[in-house]
Amino acid sequence: MDAQGRGRADDIDPADQWVLNPNTGDYELRLQSSAPQSTVPGPRRTATRAGGAATRPRTAPGREREIPGTDLPGPRRRRGVPDEPPPGRRRTKPKKSRAKKILLWTGGGMAFVLVGVSAAAYAYIKHLEGNVATTDVGSAGASSFSKDEAFNILIIGTDKRTGAGNEGYGDKGSVGHADTNILLHVSKDRTNATAMSIPRDLMVDIPDCPTTQEDGTEKIVPGTLNQRFNTSLGQGGRDPGCTMRTVKAVTGIQPQHFMMADFNAVKTLTTAVDGVEVCVEKAVDDKESKLKLPAGTSKVEGEQALAFVRTRHSFGNQGDLDRIKVQQQFLGSLMRKMASSDTLTNPSKLLKLAEAATKALTVDTGIGKVSTLKDVALELKKVPPKNITFTTVPVKDNPAEKIKATVVVDESRAPQVFQMIESDTSFTAVKQKEAKEKAAVAARLKGTKAAASEVRVQILNGGAPAGSAQAQLNWLQLEAGVSKSENAGNSGDTQAKTTLEYAPDQADQARRLADIMGLSGSAMKPGKSVTNSQGLPTMTLTLGEDFKGAGVKLNSASAATPDVEKSTADKVQCAS
């Protein structure tokens, strides 16, 4: 320890206790002094006194002295006899103890190992960074990665034939189109993620796209209308930034980064983790993709894994939408394998995985460093697999085609999906939210109910057909016994759902009217009362577009998750 003291000896970092002696070239164990210990034993010195002089250590009579620099006992000396050699004999240089030699060799070796590991780690990180290809997408993406925000990464699989053994896949001579596309959204709180597939045959308008050329100049690739989504990459020199801009134009969601891989990625990644389990309901023998699997669960890697995600003739109606489902199931299985203890605790697999992943990827410059890619992976690892939802852009057949080959966005369902991702709303967490909301609104219907004759309400038309307020008023007074009701005309605004607003002391009246009209708890809006024509406090019933006619009970439902197919990464599913 140094003069100020650095805690107990057992609190000292072992690496700090070994220092290089410039006189001997040996690494030596530093014990009680911050200065290097000599390998040659000599008189031991204690801490310097206030006057600056050092003193010899005193040894109690009859006790053994320690050999300097070790904890080994030396020979006993007689009281009063100076520590000098016998007359006529030369002073000899004491030999290093065996224990000290062992310590020195071990410590020196450890120091070199630590230095070697550090240097090797640095070199290996630089090696991995050399594996990763990057593309500058300019304003299409973010310049850096933020660990404190929600983020969107566009994952692109190209159909470019690169690498040995890939001649049978993709379009011959393709420049590399966006064949497989997944927009991965990771929530700000890392509790959930959504992976939304975008069909390659989706008809879209591709915007103008600025691209950075090899010489640093900018070239704008003109946009085109009503084109397949997959041509947003490769066609006319379009880079991944063009695909990112197209995603933004179609969905309103801004991808911050992209990761792109070709056919080799599936082969190398699955091989690195010793295969991925897949499941099929029926035996598969696809001559075109050469995929051959028995019914049930199998492990695929390399060529078989690529054939599994590429085949279109073995599942469903042999179209791209069914292949997307298979790819989502495969990715879920790959995520489970990569996150398993079998992978994470196996250094060999981790190195293979790092090597395979970096060689397979092209990314934007904002995440082009290995350290940043590591950060991305660690943030994604925080998301429980059960809360990673796979879904697909809601689409329908292209109405302009007689022979159905492409699809278009389903405007009746897609906007809600896009809005949920844009607003950082989980497809899994929304279920929990709905349960809480349903419990809360259901509680509004529980409790005592006032008599119908005591219900005081005014009726407004807020979107129902003309005359609905008067018609409902007549029915309530003549058929339901709600005599203290009146028609207040039009609300001035249009609303989709019928609502009933009431003050806290009118809750029993509200429950009675809800029972009469079939209102759900979500239609009941605790708030304040208004004054009717007689100057008395009254509730307000506003008829919305869902009003079905006087006396017809309503079945207003609370908001639910969008009506789209979805699955989660923790579930094992069989392709059919």
Buried (B, 14 or more C-beta within 10 A) or exposed (E): BEEEEEEEEEEBEEEEBBBEBEEEEBBBBBEEEEEBBBBEBEEBBEEEEEEEEEEEEEEEEEEEBBBBBBEEEBEEBEEEEEEEEEEEEEEEEEEBBEEBEEBBEEBBEBBEEEEEEEEEEEEBBEBBBEBBEBBBBBEBBBEEBEEEEBBBBBBBBBBBBEBEEBEBBBEEEBBBBBBBBBBBBBBEEBBBBBBBBBBBBBBBEBBEBBBBEEEEEEEEBEBBEEBBBBBBBBBBEBBBBBBBBBBBBBBEBBBBBBBBBBBBBBBBBBBBBBBBBBBBEEEBEBEEBBBBBEEEEBBBBBBBBBBBBBBBBBBBEEBBBBBBBBBBBBBBBBBBBBBEEEBEEBEEBBEBBBBBBBBBBBBBBBBBBBEBBEBBEEBBEEBBBEBBBBBBBBBEEBEEEEEEEBBBBBEEBBBBBBBBBBEBBBBBBBEEEBEEBBEEBEEBBEEEBBEBEBBBBBBBBBBBEEEBBBBBBBBBBEEBBBEBBBBBEBBEEEBEBBBBBBBEEBBBBBBBBBBBBBBBBBBBBEBEBBEBEEEEBBBBBBBBEBBBEBBEEBEBEBEEBBEBEBBBBEEEBEBE
